[in-house]
Amino acid sequence: MLFRSAWKLTRDAAGELLPVANRRLSHPWDGNGGRHCPSYVKGWDPRQGAWVERIYYAGAAENLWGPYAIGFLQWDVDQWIDQPQPVFAANEEWEHGSVYEPNLIYHEGKWKMWYVAGSNHENYLVQGYAESADGSTGWSKHALFAEPEMKMFDFCVRPRKDSFDAVFSRVWVGGSPAPAGTGLWWCCAGQPSGKLSEWSEPIQIMTAEDRGWHSGPWKPSFHFQEGDRERLLVFFDGSYRTSDPGPFPFAFTLGCLEIDRPNPPAASTR
């Protein structure tokens, strides 16, 4: 398949990878924690009276481990422009002061966002949901989308004909072996609801089996194969342990799962 071999990294004259955007404005809130969990979305901004393209992401002012807030880069003619402030931050007790892993769509006049709250080192992860008319201000009350027992780390939504599909990951950050439910899951709904109970019963499409170059996949981003809305290309993050004696002995990888769209259950059993 072409998508497996046609990637080209963009480098400068010295061979260094070129960043998507600089940090002229955003450094005070994302300069010490990197930019994580990108999510591209195009939507209408009523303040500008125009369609805009954005890449939402999580950043941290203190260090790589958070706490995180969510902001975005916005396309401006020929470059991605960073923003001086995050647009979304934790404000509920159940969020434990940190929000990240945003996944957004624009639907019926709303920027709809699913996101993670909590922290890996506390072994506490919940999935939240909020929406906004302009994707920057006036967010709705932060709602709990998935309980911490699910360990839902991402919820990526895509429109399909007159319905919506979602692929999400369930992770395991504890010291014991990963439970059978760890991996990638799929579900669907007539509308992109902010309530998990209004989506179909999830179907597991990948386990956490150790494949050498990855185990415990997360951060799925999927698309339908061109010309075939029954075929899913699910891109995901993975990792493997290295011999590096330092504080982070892992290497990150990217993979792609190519599958036929599952058949949804006749009715949800929730």
N, C-alpha and C positions, 0 to 999 in steps of 0.2 A: 504494500500500500504506500502511496505517495507520502502520507503524513508521517511515516516512520523514518524517511530518509531525506526529506526536503528541507529540514530545518537549517537555518544559517544564523550563526551568532554575529552580532554587529559589534565590530571592534574599531578602535581608533588607529592612527598610523603606527603607534608603538605596539599594537597588538592587545591593548587593554580593552576589556568589555566596556561599552558605552552605557551609562545609566539612562533609564527612561526619562528622568527629570532631575534637576538639581535641587538643592535645599536652601535657596536664597531666603525663602519666607518661612518654611516649615521647621527649620532646625530647632527652634526652642521647644517644640513639642514632640518631634520624632527623631531628633539628631543623635540620640544615644541608644536608641533601641531598634534601629533599622526600620525597614518598611516590609510588612508581612501581609500575607493573605490577600492578594489583589483580586478585585472583582470589577470587571468592566460592565458598564451599563450606559445606555443612551436614553435620555428622557427630557421632558419639557420642564424648563425653569421659568415659572411665571414672573419672577423678578426681572429676568432678562428678556422675557417675551421671545424665547428662542429654544430650539432643541440643542442640548449640550451633550457632550461625551465625557464620561468621567471614569477614573479608576479609583475605586474606594480601597482603602487598606488600613491596617492597624499600625500604630507607631507608639513609641514610648519615649518619654523625656529623660528617664533615669538610667535604664540599662536594658539589655537584650531581653531580660526576663519579665519586663513590665514594671508596674501596671500599664495597661494599654488603653488608648482611646482610638477612635476611628475618624479618619479624614479622607480627603480625596485629591487627586490630580485632575485638572480639567484641560481639555484640548483647546488650544487657541491658535487656529490657523495652521501653524507648522510645528508646534511643540506642546508638551504637557507642562502645565503651570502648577506649582505647588501652592498651598494655601497657608496663611499665617496661623490658623487655629484649627483644631479638630472640630468636627461637626456633630460628634456623638460621643457621649461619655457615660459611664455608669452612674446611675442615680437611685438604684434600688438596693436594698440590703442583700437580696439573693444574688446580686451580681458580684459581690465581694470586691468592688472597686476597680474591676478591669473588664473591658469589652474588646473583642477581636474576632477574627475569622468572619468578616462581613460577606454576605452574598445578597445581591440586590437584583430586582427587576423593576421596570416601570410599567404600571398597569392601571388603566382607567383613572388617570390623573394623580396617581400616587407612586412615590418611590417606596418600595416595600423591601424591608431588610430583615434577614435572618442572621443571627450572630451568636457567638459564643461568649459566655461570661464565666468568670472564675479564674482558676489557675491550675496548671499541670502539677506543680510541686505540692499543692494541697490535695491533689487527687479529687478535685471538685470542678466539674464542668457542667454547665447548663446551656441550653439553647434558648435564646430570646428572640422576640419579634417586635418591630416598630415600623411605623410608616410616616411619611411626611409629604406635603404638597410640593416642596421644592428640593427635597433631598438634602437640605442643609439646616433648616430651622423648623420649629413647630412640630417636633416629633411627637407622636402619640405616646401614651403611657407605655413604658416598657413592659411587655407581656412575656410570661414564662411559656415557651413553646414546647420544650421537652425537659422532663425531670432529670436530675443529676444521675439517677440510676441508669439511664440510657447511654450516657457518655457520648452524646451526639456532638460531633465536632464541626460539621459543616452541613448545610442544607442548600443545595444548588438547584434552582428552579429554571425550567425552560418551557416556553409555550409550544404546544403541539396541536395544530388544527384548532379545534374549539375547546381544548382542555389544556392541562399542564402536567408535566412530568417533573419529578425531583429525584436526584441522587444524593445520598448523604452518607457520611462515614460515622462509624462508632469506633472509638479508640479505647485503648487500655493503657493507663499510665501507672498502674500499680506494679508492685514487685513480683507478683505471682504470674503464672502463665495466663495468656489472654483467654477470656471466655469465648465460647463458640460464636457468640453474636458479634464479635469484633470484626470489622471489615466494611465493605460497601453495601448499601441497600438502595432499593428503588421503590417509589410509590407514585401515585397520580391522583389528580383531583380535577373537578370541573372548574374551580376557581383557585387562585393562589392564596389559599387561606392562611391566616396567622394562627390557626388552631390545628394542632397535629391530628386531633380526632376527626377532622373533616377531610383528611387524606386517606387513601386506601390503605389496607393492611400492608406494611412494607414486606418486600421480598429481598432476601440476601442475594447479591450478585457476585461477591468476592469475599473470601475469608481472610484471616490474618496469617495464613500459612507462610512460613519462611521460605521464600524463593531464592535466597542467596543475596540478590541485589535489592530486595525489598521484603518487608513484612509489615502487617498492620497498616494498610493503605489509608490515606486521609487526603483532605482538600480536593475532592473530585470536582471537575469542571467538564461537563459533557455537552455534546452537540449531536444532532441527528446527521447521519451521513447524507451528503448532497444527493437529492433526488430520491431518498428512501427514508421516510419518517418512521420506519419500523426498525431501523438499525441505529444503535447508539455507539458513539465513540466517547468513552469515559476516560479522560486524562486524570491522573492522580499522582500524589506525592508518595514517596516511599523512603526508606533508609536502611542502612546496614551498619553493623559495628565494625570499626577499624582498629588497628593496633596502636593508634595514637594514645599516649599516656596522659594527654591533657585533660581538661575538665569536660570536653565535649568529644568523646571518641566515636563520632558517627559521621557518615557521609549521606547527604540527601540525594535522591534520585527522582526521575520522572518516568511514569509509565502510561500505557494506554490499554484499556480493556475494550475490545470490540465485541458487542453482543447484540442479539435480537431483542427488541423491546419485550419485556415480560408481559404475560397476560394477567391483568389485574384480577383479584378475587371477585366473585359475583357480588359480594357485599362485605363491608368492613365488619370485623368481629369485635371491635372496641366496645 
